[in-house]
Amino acid sequence: MSNSWLGLENDVCVITGAVGGMGLEISREFAKQKVNLALIDLDETKCQQLADDLAKEYGIKAIGFACNTTSEESVDAAVAKVKKTFGRCDILVNTAAILRFCPLEDLPLSEWNTTINVNMTGYFLMSQRFGRLMIEQKSGRMVHISTVASHSPETYSGAYSSTKAAISMLSKQIAAEWGQFGIRSNAVCPCFVKTPLSRKFYEDKAVEEGRTRMIASRRIGETIDIANAVLYLASRRSDYSNGTELVVDGGYEVMLGDLVPRPGGRRQFALDQHAASQAKK
Ligand SMILES: NC(=O)c1ccc[n+]([C@@H]2O[C@H](COP(=O)([O-])OP(=O)(O)OC[C@H]3O[C@@H](n4cnc5c(N)ncnc54)[C@H](O)[C@@H]3O)[C@@H](O)[C@H]2O)c1
């Protein structure tokens, strides 16, 4: 093991959705740790550019190319390219997903299927094809970006929450089936994070303030918060975590009780009640 805390140097990591909001940050943080990278997204030029930039800035080996994670041919070609370039794959980070808004009663079947295809089938195909390589190697680590919406539904977002709940289960199934081959599979569940996927939510300041109040830590997540969790789960520091979910939400999931109104506000209500009970003593 290397001297650095994470011990990721010289590992080979494949990242899907690499030029998206979270993917970019995750890619950069791996590059800082001297991890060699295969950066995958739909736009070939952007992927290549990112790979070139990171290779130059951090002295790593990086390739970037277009790969549609829903296509068997495209994913198999990606595996071949990674094998040819690096000879192995130590880490897979599944990030590529889509979010399409629509109330359930109006959701066209085509939209439902498209979301399932990208968010579920894409994660499965990437995991299966790179998983076969990891089984041969008898080692590998997978980190799947899920969401807190896999635990409680994000309403009017079509198939999004259902697909993400399925990803969390797929991650656990991979751990259960492939743990014996030295493979670990874990999921990260972010909540509110500012990225191109969510940018439109923050154009309205009232919406941003309302969201901030729902977070125990009273701030919207940054992409670095998620990248830190991904690096930890990809590293040897989490060697005994397999089939887990790491919720990275600033305490969003613990806030439900705090959001239930009480007269005068919850904190003030508690202070008043306490003062009244003390006065009686
Ligand atoms: N942004 C948030 O607030 C938030 C919260 C919770 C979870 N997430 C999850 O984080 C992940 C990243 O989200 P983001 O905010 O960075 O989104 P984003 O839209 O910025 O990035 C997603 C990337 O995936 C790529 N992609 C889409 N379909 C693809 C396909 N078939 N093949 C290859 N690449 C494809 C897109 O081109 C894009 O670059 C997603 O899994 C999302 O569900 C985001």
The ligand as a Gaussian input file, in Angstrom:
#p B3LYP/6-31G(d) Opt

LIG

0 1
 N      -27.468000      16.843000      -9.182000
 C      -28.119000      16.402000      -8.131000
 O      -28.659000      17.159000      -7.332000
 C      -28.166000      14.923000      -7.882000
 C      -28.719000      14.486000      -6.674000
 C      -28.738000      13.119000      -6.417000
 C      -28.209000      12.230000      -7.326000
 N      -27.695000      12.671000      -8.501000
 C      -27.122000      11.675000      -9.420000
 O      -25.777000      12.027000      -9.701000
 C      -25.407000      11.539000     -10.988000
 C      -24.787000      12.653000     -11.805000
 O      -25.717000      13.693000     -11.920000
 P      -25.297000      15.117000     -12.438000
 O      -26.061000      16.071000     -11.612000
 O      -23.840000      15.238000     -12.554000
 O      -25.961000      15.070000     -13.898000
 P      -25.439000      15.636000     -15.284000
 O      -26.618000      15.676000     -16.185000
 O      -24.642000      16.848000     -15.089000
 O      -24.461000      14.460000     -15.757000
 C      -24.915000      13.232000     -16.260000
 C      -24.001000      12.841000     -17.403000
 O      -24.394000      11.557000     -17.876000
 C      -24.257000      11.571000     -19.277000
 N      -25.111000      10.532000     -19.880000
 C      -26.464000      10.519000     -19.951000
 N      -26.877000       9.425000     -20.611000
 C      -25.757000       8.717000     -20.941000
 C      -25.548000       7.516000     -21.648000
 N      -26.558000       6.779000     -22.120000
 N      -24.272000       7.089000     -21.822000
 C      -23.243000       7.812000     -21.345000
 N      -23.387000       8.963000     -20.679000
 C      -24.641000       9.424000     -20.495000
 C      -24.683000      12.965000     -19.692000
 O      -24.196000      13.274000     -20.996000
 C      -24.095000      13.804000     -18.593000
 O      -22.810000      14.297000     -18.912000
 C      -26.670000      10.956000     -11.586000
 O      -26.613000       9.558000     -11.377000
 C      -27.781000      11.584000     -10.761000
 O      -28.928000      10.787000     -10.722000
 C      -27.662000      14.004000      -8.806000

